Amino acid sequence: MVDKKSTKLHIPQPAGDCTLVGILEQLEPDQPTDGRKIALILHGTMGHKDYLFQKRLAQRLPFDSFRFDFRGNHESGGQWKQGGFADDVEDLVTVVAYLRTTYGYEIDMVVGHSRGSVVGMYWLCTSEEGKGVRALVNVSGRYRMHVHAKTHTLIDGAEVYQEEFATKGYYDWNLMVARKPVVQRIYPQDLEEFSRWNSGIVWDSFPSSVDVLTIHGLADKTVPVSPGTHSLHLVEVADHNFTGRQDEVVDCILEWWEAKLSGSLVTGVFQTGVRGKL
């Protein structure tokens, strides 16, 4: 494991009237950061900055990284919404601006899990800074937003979900986040907002210079596998969160990054030699 310095940052988010909390991992903390490359690591729905593989990856990447809690999640303030992708993009824009103005960092890689992938891809398509990013790692990311929202498969126990919509007008999602009980209230309109999110922006606006690695579990019932064009890595018997397989996610990302730097990446199924359009 690479020896790094970890620094907790508190970044003001005026748009949400809150503070975003994240961890900056630095390989050479005593060296100037102006112009230095950095990776952003983005968590998924009801996750957090140290969830799943995020912390392990940050500690093993061969360069600096920043991972943070989106608003309303774990240590960050503000209100979380199931359909609040625009809020998440705002948070990402704020974080990028802070890292650039305070440290002089340039975003080189974006790694997202599930919802974090959706947010990261949208930011790449709509920001000026996104044009300079060289790599995106999409772990268990969604694309067909309307399918999941209309079938109400966002949360386990769909029948209870619908029953509470009918009787209360909302659903209280009870779960554990960072070993603490959390309740998030979801309204039917949140799912409508979720389903209308424009994930199709990638067709026309995704920067052609960005290389993409997709890692997906074949046993993922939350976001079932669908084909794409880039480097694809499928993991047998792996669910949406890669339970028990998180080191494999980190290993794959690091190997793919080395292949990118060496100029040996090809479109196809990663680590198999199978090439061409998927």
N, C-alpha and C positions, 0 to 999 in steps of 0.2 A: 504494500500500500504506500502511495506517495505521501510524504510528510508535508502537511499543509497547515496554515493558520486559519482558524475559523473565527469569524467576527459577526456578531448579530447586529443587523442594521434595522433601524426604525425609520421608514420612509413616509412622509406625510402624503396623504391622498386627498387633496382638496375636493375633488369631484364627489367623493363618498363621505366627506367629513370624517375621515378615519386615518389610522396609521397602519401601514403594511409592514409586516415583520418578516425578515428573511435572514439567510446565512450566506455570507460571502466566504468562499474558500479560496485562499491565495497560495500559490506555489512558492512565490518569492515575495513575501510581504514587505521586504525592505527595499525592493526595487521600484522605480517609477512605473506607474500604471497607465500613463498617457499613451494611447494607441495600442495598448495590450488587448489581446483577444480574450473573450470570455464566453462561457456557455450559460444558457438559461435553462433551468430544469423546472417544469411546470406540472403540478399535481392535478388529479382528476376530481370528480364530484365527491364532496365530503372527505377528501383526503387532506394531506398537509405536507409541508416541506420535507419532512423526514419519513414520509410514508413509503411503503413498498421498497423499491430499489433506489429511490432518489438520493438518500444520504450516501449509500454505498457507491453509487456512480460518482457523486461529487468528490468523494475522497480518493477515487481511483483515476479520474480523468487527468491527463498529463498537462492540464492548464487550468486557469482559474474558472470558477463557476459561481453562479448565484441561484439559490432556490428560495422561494418565499410562499407564504400563505396568501391566497386570494382573499379579498374582503369577505368578512363573515365566516372565515374558516380558521380554526385553531387560535393562533395568537394575534391574528389581524382583526382590527375592528370593522365596523360597518355591518351591513345587512346582506346575507346571502339570499339569492333567488335561484330556483331551479332553471328558469329561462333567462337568467341574467348574463348571457354571454357578452353583451355589450359592456357590462360593468367589468367583467374579467379582462376584456381587451383594454379598457381604460386603465385598469391596474397595471397591465403589462406595459402600456405606453408610459405610464408614470415611472415605473421601475427602470425602463430603458433610459429615459431622460435623466433620472437620478444617477445611474451608473456612468452615463456619459459626461454629465456636467461636474459631478463630484470627483470622479476618478479618471475620466478620459477613456473608459473602456469602449471597445468596439465589439458588438455581438457577432460571434462567429458560428455558433451552433445553438439550436433550440431543440430541447428534448421534452416531449410532452406525453403524459399518460392520459388516455381517454379524453375527458373534457379539456385537459391541458393541451392535447394535440390539436383539437378543434380551434381553440383560442390562438395557439401558436401559428397555425396555418393562416388564419384570418389576418393576424398581425403581419405576417410575411407578405401577404397579398396587398395590404393597404398602407404600409409604412415606408417611408424613404429609407430608414435604417435597414429594413428587411431586404432591400436590394443588395446589401453588402454581406449578408449571411451566406455561409458556404454549405451548411448542413442542417437538415431536419431529421430527427428521429421520432417516428410516430409509433407509439406503443399503445395498442388496443384502441386506436382512435375511431370515432364515428364518422360516417359520411351521410347515410340515409337517415336524416334527422326525423322526418315525418313518420317513417315506419315505426320507430320506437315510441314516439310520443302518442300516436294514435292507437297503438296496441297496448299502451300503458305498461310496458315492460321495463320502465326506468327503475322500478323498485320491486323487490321480491314481495310476493303476496298480493298479486294484482286484484284479486276478488275483494280483499279488505280495503284496498286502495279505492276501488270504485264504490264500495258500500259507504265509506266515510264521505266521499264526494256527494253522494246522494242524500245522506242524513245530516251532515254538518256543513257541507260546502267547501271543505278543505280536508287535507290529509296530514296528520302529524307523523313525521318520519322519525322514529326513535332508533338511534344507533350509537356506537362507541367511536369516538375520534380521539386518537392519542390517549387511549385508556380512560377517557372521560365520557360520561353520558351526554348526548346532544339530542335536542329535538328541533327539527326544521319543519316549518309549516309550508305546505304546498297547496296552491289553489289550481283549479282547472285551467284558468287563464295562463298560469305559469307553463303548463304543458303546451298550450297553443303558441306561446312565445318561443318555447323551446323548438317546436316543430317548424317554425317560420325562419329559424336562423339560416342564413345563406352560406351553407357549406360548399355550394356549387361555385363559389367565387374562385376556387382553385383552378377551374377549367380555363379561365381567361386571364387571371391575374397572378397566378403563382410564378415567382421569378424563375426563369429558365436556368439560371446559374446555380440554383440550390440543389444539391444532391439529397436524396431521400432514402432512408432506411425505415421500413415498416416491420415491426415485430408483433406477431399476433398469436394467441393461443388457439389451437384447434378445438379446445373444449370451452371456448368463451361463449356463454349463453347470453351475456349482457349485450355484447356487440359481436354478432356472428361474423365470421371471416367472409370478405368479398374481395375479388381480385383487384389488382392495381398495376401500375407500371413504374418500376424503380427497383430497388433492392428489397426483396421480401424474405423474411425469416419467420417460418411457422414452427411453433413448438407444440409437440404432441402432449396430450394430457395436461395442458396448461389452461387455467381459467382466465377471467378478465384481469385479475390482479396478480397473475403469475405466482400464486401461492406455492411456496416451497421451491420456486424456480427463479428467484430474483437474481441470484448470482449469475445465472445463465444470461439474463437480460443484460447485465452489466458487461459480461465477457463479450457478448455479441456486439454491443455498441462500441466497445474499445477496439475490437478486431476490425469492425467496419470503418472506424475512424482511421486506423492505420492504413487500411486499403485505400481509402480516399486520399490520404496524404501521399501515398506512394504512386498514385495514378493508376491503380489496378482495378478500380470499380467498374462493374458492368451491370447493365440492366438485366435483372433475372432473379432467380431464387438464390439468395446469399448462401455461401459456403457449400454449394452443390456443383457449381460449374454449369448449371442450366442457364442458358442465356436467351435473350430475345424478349419480345413483348409478352407480358403475362396475361 
